[in-house]
Amino acid sequence: MTCLRLFLFFTRLSAVTFGGGMVLLSMAREQLRGREDLPEATLEGIVQLAGAMPGPIACSTAYLVGHHYRGFAGAASAVTGVVVPPFLTILAAGGWVLRHQGDPALGAFFSGVLCASAALVARVVWDACRSSLPGGWRGPVAFALVLLLALGLRAHPLAALLAGVAVGLLPRGRA
């Protein structure tokens, strides 16, 4: 993919995406899935790394995809493409939305956007869990332990993560 194609790809996605970076990540993933020049394992790595990097997920996704194809120039093109549409939309429509924020039709529109965004985010989370939990019992047990310790028992997040890592490192039994 050329730098121009990366810019146009992310401009198109960013222009039609409501709901934030996770929604854009989900749409980019669906659009990029199956490309011969982007193996599935690389795409999954990009999805997982984009969610873990600091900053906006949309920019992280664009950066990682652009860098995969064209290095720093591709990353710059892709990030520019992801940032320009919301910037121009806010400049063009921000004042109008603020003036009409009490309009029931506008409220209904954003309620629909919220539902669709939630569904796309749930899909990204589901796919990430499926791909990051390895076969066997260690992955699901480690995941459940981290959730129990961090959310249920309110343990320090680092302690919960270390407990999950410890479960993942347990020696394998003979099969």
N, C-alpha and C positions, 0 to 999 in steps of 0.2 A: 504494500500500500504506500503510495507516495505521500509526501507532506501535505499536498493540496487535498488529496482524498481523505487523509486523516482529519484535516481541518473541516472539510465538508461533512464527513461522517458524524463528528461530534457536534458540529453546528446543527445538523438536522435533528439529532437525538435531543440536544439541549433545548431546541426551539419547541419541541412537542412534548416535553417531559414536565409534568407537574408532580410535586411531592418530594423533591429533594434527590440527594445523591444516591440513595439506595435504589430508588426507582430507575434512575439513569443507569446505574450499575446492572440492574436486572435487564433492562432493554438492550444495553450494549452486549451483555453476555448472550442474549438470544440472537442478536444480529451477527455476532462473531462466531457463534457455535457452528462447527462443521466446515470452517474454512481450512483449506489444505495448508495454508501458510501459518496457521496458529493451532498447534496441537491442543487437544482437549486438556491434557495435564498442565500445559502452560497457561491456558485460559483459566483453569481452576486456581492455579497459583496466583494469577493476577487478581482474581475475585477475592481470594482470601487476604492477600497482601493489601489490596486497596481498602478493605474494611479495617485493617489493623494500623494503617499509616495515620499519622496525625493530619488534621486538616480536613477539608471537604472531600467526601468520598468521590464525588463526580470528578474533581480535579485529579485525585489520586488515580482513578480509573483511566482517565484520559492520558495522564503522564505515563503510566505503566504500559498501556497499549501502544501509545506513540513511540515510546522508547524501544519496545519490542521490534517495531517495524523499521524505524529510522533513527534510532539513537536520540541524542538531545534535540536535534532539529524536529524530529517527529513528535517528541514529547511536547516541545514548545507549540507546535502547530495544533496538536490535539487539545492541549489545555486552553489555548486561545479560542479554539472552536467551541469549547464547552462553556467558556465564560462570556463570550460576546452576546449570545441571544438573551440570557436573563438580564444582563446589563441594559441592553437596548429596550427590552420589555418594561423594565422598571422605569426607565426614562420616559418611555412613551405612554404607559398606562398607569403608572403608580398613582398619579394625582387623581385620575378618574376613579380608580378602585377605592381610594380613600374617601372621595366625595360620595360614593354610592355604597359604602360598606353596610348600610342598613337595608339595602334592597333585598327582598326575599329571593328573587331570582338569582342574584349573585351569591347569596348564602347557600342556595340549593346547589349551584354549580360547584362551590368549594366543598360542600358535603359529599358530593359525588366523587370529586377529586380525592378527598380523604379516604373514601372507601376503596377506590381503585388503587391508590398508593399503598394502603395497608395490605391489600392482597398481593401486590408485587413484592413488597418488603417481606411478607411471610414466605413467599416463594424463594426469595434469595436466602433467607435464614434456613429454610428447610433443606435446600440444595447444599448449603454450606455445611450443615450438620451431617447430612448423608455422606458428603465427600470427605469430611475430616474425621469421622468416627470409623476407625479401621475395623476390619472383620474380627470376629472373636468377641470375648467378653470384656477386655480391658478398656476399649474406647467408651462404650456406653456406661460402664461402671465409673470410670474416671469423670465423665461428663456429669453423671448424676451426683457424684460425690462433691464436685465443685459447686454445683447448684445448691445442694443441701447445706454445705458449709457456708457459702457466701450469702445465700438468700434466706435459708431456713434458720440457721444458727447465728447468722450475722458475724461470722468469723472475718478476719482481715482478708481482703481479696488475694493478697500474696500468699498467705497461708493456705487458702483454698486451692489456688493454682498449684502450689508445691505438692499438696496432697494428691491432686489429680495427676501430676507428673510422676509421682511415686508409684501410683497404681499402674500407670503406663509402662513403667520400668520394671515391674515385677517379672521375675524369670518365667519363661514359658515352660509348661509341663511337657512331658513326652506324649506324643500322639500315637 
